[in-house]
Amino acid sequence: MRTIAITNQKGGCGKTTTAVNLAAALAERENKVLLMDLDPQAHSTLGVGVDPDEVTKSVYDILTDNEIPLSRIITSTRVPKLDLAPSNILLSGAEAKLSLTENREYVLRHRIDSLGDIYDFSVIDCSPSLSFLTLNALVASTDVIIPVQTHYYAVEGLKQLVETLRIVKDRFNPRLKILGLLLTFVESRTLLSKDVQNQMRNHFGALVFDTVIHRTVRLAEAPSAGEPVLSYSSDCRGALEYRALAEEVIHGKTKSWTTEKNLVNI
């Protein structure tokens, strides 16, 4: 199973939108997919039509109680082949408990490993901070996607994030690799957006996905309907772009870890 963490400590970069819609796009291609919501705001949970207030067992429980397996909290969604490990507000209390847990960095990895080969992919929507929750996600993952909004402040924090990824790779998870930087909320009619895209590609090269995600009305509306944009408006631009991203994830060239040297010199 490939486990993909969607992470960036900057809010508003399209992290949850990407987690939900990439998971749906992978499932649409007949992969069995688990979407894991590791954000106390539970937006991914809401994004696939599950009410966090009605969740009785969540990711919080598997992180704080060794007796509760991951399989017990998983629920199906309306999207065929897409299951959910839900979150709710209780997850905000997991940090304190994890800090007192032995081998706390590996808790989520052990839970995911216990699933075996039930799923082809798991996609983790990380919390918007470099926390114990995010550390657990990175230690559990094989791959990382970093959504980056196309504005001039987009690279703020990237150096810190990539340094964190390097530490995780060196100390806890040698298999971890960056799949790529995903440019999000692109506004193709503005010179600013085009300029930032060009700068990102010139600076980061092959580390940037070919696919970009444009800002569209349908993509913004889909979460309020409790479904991915792929089912909300199957032929809209956002749906097509997330399908293209799924293609890159499945078949695209692997980004080189050495390319990340560019990130260190921001």
C-alpha positions as CSV (number, residue, x, y, z in Angstrom):
1,M,0.0,0.0,0.0
2,R,1.2,3.5,-0.9
3,T,0.5,6.0,1.8
4,I,0.5,9.6,0.7
5,A,0.6,12.5,3.1
6,I,-0.9,15.8,1.9
7,T,0.9,18.5,4.0
8,N,1.8,22.1,4.3
9,Q,1.7,24.1,7.5
10,K,0.3,27.1,5.7
11,G,-3.5,27.3,5.7
12,G,-5.6,27.9,2.7
13,C,-3.3,26.1,0.3
14,G,-5.8,23.5,-0.9
15,K,-4.6,20.7,1.4
16,T,-8.0,19.2,2.3
17,T,-9.3,19.8,-1.2
18,T,-6.4,17.9,-2.6
19,A,-6.7,15.0,-0.1
20,V,-10.4,14.5,-0.8
21,N,-10.3,14.8,-4.5
22,L,-7.0,12.9,-5.1
23,A,-8.4,10.1,-3.0
24,A,-11.7,10.1,-5.0
25,A,-9.7,10.2,-8.3
26,L,-7.6,7.2,-7.3
27,A,-10.7,5.3,-6.3
28,E,-12.4,6.2,-9.6
29,R,-9.6,4.3,-11.3
30,E,-10.6,1.1,-9.4
31,N,-8.1,1.4,-6.6
32,K,-9.2,0.6,-3.1
33,V,-8.5,3.9,-1.2
34,L,-8.5,4.9,2.5
35,L,-8.8,8.6,3.2
36,M,-7.5,9.5,6.7
37,D,-8.5,12.7,8.3
38,L,-5.7,13.8,10.6
39,D,-7.0,17.4,11.1
40,P,-9.1,18.2,14.1
41,Q,-11.2,20.6,11.9
42,A,-12.5,17.4,10.2
43,H,-12.9,19.1,6.8
44,S,-12.0,15.9,4.9
45,T,-14.6,14.0,6.9
46,L,-17.2,16.6,6.0
47,G,-15.9,16.6,2.4
48,V,-17.1,13.1,1.8
49,G,-20.4,13.6,3.5
50,V,-19.8,12.3,7.1
51,D,-20.9,14.5,10.0
52,P,-18.0,14.7,12.6
53,D,-20.6,15.1,15.4
54,E,-22.0,11.7,14.6
55,V,-18.7,9.9,14.6
56,T,-18.4,7.6,17.6
57,K,-14.9,6.3,16.9
58,S,-12.3,8.4,15.2
59,V,-8.6,8.7,14.4
60,Y,-8.3,10.1,18.0
61,D,-9.2,6.7,19.4
62,I,-6.6,4.8,17.5
63,L,-3.9,7.2,18.4
64,T,-4.7,7.2,22.1
65,D,-5.9,3.6,22.8
66,N,-3.8,0.6,21.8
67,E,-6.8,-1.6,22.1
68,I,-8.7,0.0,19.2
69,P,-7.5,-1.1,15.8
70,L,-7.7,1.2,12.7
71,S,-10.2,-1.2,11.1
72,R,-12.7,-0.5,13.8
73,I,-13.0,3.2,13.0
74,I,-13.1,2.9,9.2
75,T,-16.4,3.8,7.5
76,S,-17.5,3.6,3.9
77,T,-18.4,6.7,1.9
78,R,-20.8,7.4,-1.0
79,V,-17.8,7.1,-3.4
80,P,-17.2,3.5,-4.5
81,K,-14.0,2.0,-3.3
82,L,-13.3,5.0,-1.0
83,D,-13.3,4.5,2.7
84,L,-12.8,7.1,5.5
85,A,-10.9,7.1,8.8
86,P,-12.8,10.1,10.2
87,S,-11.8,12.9,12.5
88,N,-13.6,15.1,15.0
89,I,-12.8,17.9,17.5
90,L,-11.5,15.3,20.0
91,L,-8.4,14.9,17.8
92,S,-7.2,18.3,19.1
93,G,-6.5,16.5,22.4
94,A,-4.4,13.8,20.9
95,E,-1.2,15.9,20.9
96,A,-0.9,15.9,24.7
97,K,-1.5,12.1,25.0
98,L,1.0,11.4,22.1
99,S,3.7,13.4,23.8
100,L,3.6,10.9,26.7
101,T,3.5,7.8,24.6
102,E,6.6,5.6,24.1
103,N,7.7,5.5,20.4
104,R,5.1,8.1,19.8
105,E,6.4,8.8,16.2
106,Y,5.3,5.3,15.1
107,V,1.8,5.0,16.5
108,L,0.0,5.7,13.2
109,R,2.4,3.7,11.2
110,H,1.8,0.6,13.3
111,R,-2.0,1.1,12.9
112,I,-1.7,1.5,9.1
113,D,0.6,-1.5,8.8
114,S,-2.0,-3.6,10.6
115,L,-4.3,-3.2,7.6
116,G,-2.0,-5.2,5.4
117,D,-2.9,-5.1,1.7
118,I,-6.6,-4.3,2.1
119,Y,-6.0,-0.9,0.3
120,D,-4.0,0.2,-2.7
121,F,-3.6,3.7,-1.4
122,S,-4.1,5.6,1.8
123,V,-4.3,9.4,1.6
124,I,-3.7,11.4,4.8
125,D,-5.0,15.0,5.2
126,C,-2.5,16.3,7.7
127,S,-3.2,19.0,10.3
128,P,-2.0,22.5,9.2
129,S,1.0,22.5,11.6
130,L,4.3,20.7,12.1
131,S,2.9,18.8,15.1
132,F,3.0,15.2,16.6
133,L,0.0,14.5,14.4
134,T,1.8,15.6,11.2
135,L,5.0,13.8,12.4
136,N,3.0,10.6,12.8
137,A,1.6,11.0,9.3
138,L,5.1,11.5,7.8
139,V,6.5,8.5,9.6
140,A,3.6,6.4,8.3
141,S,3.8,7.6,4.7
142,T,5.7,6.5,1.6
143,D,5.1,9.7,-0.2
144,V,4.4,13.4,0.4
145,I,2.5,15.9,-1.8
146,I,2.9,19.6,-0.9
147,P,0.1,21.9,-2.1
148,V,1.3,25.4,-2.8
149,Q,-0.9,28.4,-3.5
150,T,0.3,30.5,-6.4
151,H,1.1,33.8,-4.7
152,Y,4.3,35.5,-3.7
153,Y,4.2,34.2,-0.2
154,A,3.8,30.6,-1.3
155,V,7.3,29.6,-0.5
156,E,7.2,30.9,3.1
157,G,7.6,27.9,5.4
158,L,8.7,25.6,2.6
159,K,12.2,25.6,3.9
160,Q,11.1,24.6,7.4
161,L,8.8,21.9,6.0
162,V,11.4,20.4,3.8
163,E,13.9,20.4,6.6
164,T,11.3,18.5,8.7
165,L,10.9,16.0,5.9
166,R,14.6,15.5,5.7
167,I,14.8,14.9,9.4
168,V,11.9,12.4,9.3
169,K,13.5,10.6,6.4
170,D,16.9,10.4,8.1
171,R,15.7,9.5,11.6
172,F,12.4,7.7,11.3
173,N,11.4,6.8,7.7
174,P,14.0,6.2,5.0
175,R,11.4,5.3,2.4
176,L,9.8,8.7,2.5
177,K,10.0,10.7,-0.7
178,I,8.4,13.9,-2.0
179,L,6.1,13.2,-4.9
180,G,5.9,16.8,-5.8
181,L,4.8,20.4,-5.2
182,L,1.2,20.9,-6.4
183,L,0.3,24.4,-7.6
184,T,-3.2,25.2,-6.4
185,F,-5.8,27.9,-6.7
186,V,-4.2,29.0,-10.0
187,E,-5.9,32.0,-11.7
188,S,-4.7,31.7,-15.3
189,R,-6.0,35.2,-16.3
190,T,-3.8,37.1,-13.8
191,L,-0.3,38.0,-14.5
192,L,0.6,37.4,-10.9
193,S,-0.5,33.8,-11.0
194,K,1.4,33.2,-14.3
195,D,4.5,34.9,-12.9
196,V,4.5,32.8,-9.7
197,Q,4.0,29.6,-11.7
198,N,7.0,30.4,-13.8
199,Q,9.1,31.2,-10.8
200,M,8.1,28.0,-9.1
201,R,8.9,25.9,-12.1
202,N,12.2,27.7,-12.7
203,H,13.3,27.4,-9.1
204,F,12.0,23.9,-8.2
205,G,12.1,22.2,-11.7
206,A,11.0,18.6,-11.8
207,L,9.7,18.8,-8.2
208,V,6.6,20.6,-9.4
209,F,3.7,18.5,-10.8
210,D,2.8,19.1,-14.4
211,T,-0.8,19.2,-13.3
212,V,-2.0,22.5,-11.7
213,I,-5.3,23.0,-9.9
214,H,-7.2,26.1,-11.0
215,R,-9.6,28.1,-8.8
216,T,-13.1,27.3,-9.9
217,V,-16.6,27.7,-8.6
218,R,-17.4,24.0,-8.7
219,L,-14.4,23.1,-6.7
220,A,-15.4,25.6,-4.1
221,E,-19.0,24.4,-4.0
222,A,-18.3,20.7,-3.7
223,P,-17.4,20.6,0.0
224,S,-20.8,22.1,1.0
225,A,-22.5,19.3,-0.8
226,G,-20.4,16.8,1.1
227,E,-18.9,15.1,-1.9
228,P,-15.7,15.3,-4.0
229,V,-15.8,17.5,-7.1
230,L,-15.5,14.4,-9.2
231,S,-19.0,13.3,-8.3
232,Y,-20.4,16.8,-7.7
233,S,-19.5,18.0,-11.2
234,S,-17.8,15.2,-13.0
235,D,-16.9,17.1,-16.2
236,C,-15.8,20.4,-14.6
237,R,-12.2,21.7,-14.8
238,G,-11.4,20.8,-11.2
239,A,-12.5,17.2,-11.6
240,L,-10.5,16.8,-14.8
241,E,-7.4,18.3,-13.1
242,Y,-7.6,16.0,-10.1
243,R,-8.0,13.0,-12.4
244,A,-4.8,14.2,-14.2
245,L,-3.0,14.5,-10.8
246,A,-4.1,10.9,-10.0
247,E,-2.5,9.8,-13.3
248,E,0.7,11.5,-12.3
249,V,0.7,9.9,-8.9
250,I,0.1,6.4,-10.4
251,H,2.2,6.6,-13.5
252,G,4.2,9.8,-13.4
253,K,8.0,10.1,-13.1
254,T,9.3,9.9,-9.5
255,K,10.6,13.2,-8.3
256,S,14.3,13.1,-7.2
257,W,15.0,13.7,-3.5
258,T,18.2,15.5,-4.6
259,T,16.0,18.1,-6.3
260,E,15.0,19.3,-2.8
261,K,18.3,21.0,-2.6
262,N,16.6,23.8,-4.4
263,L,14.2,24.1,-1.5
264,V,16.9,24.6,1.1
265,N,18.1,27.8,-0.7
266,I,14.8,29.7,-0.5
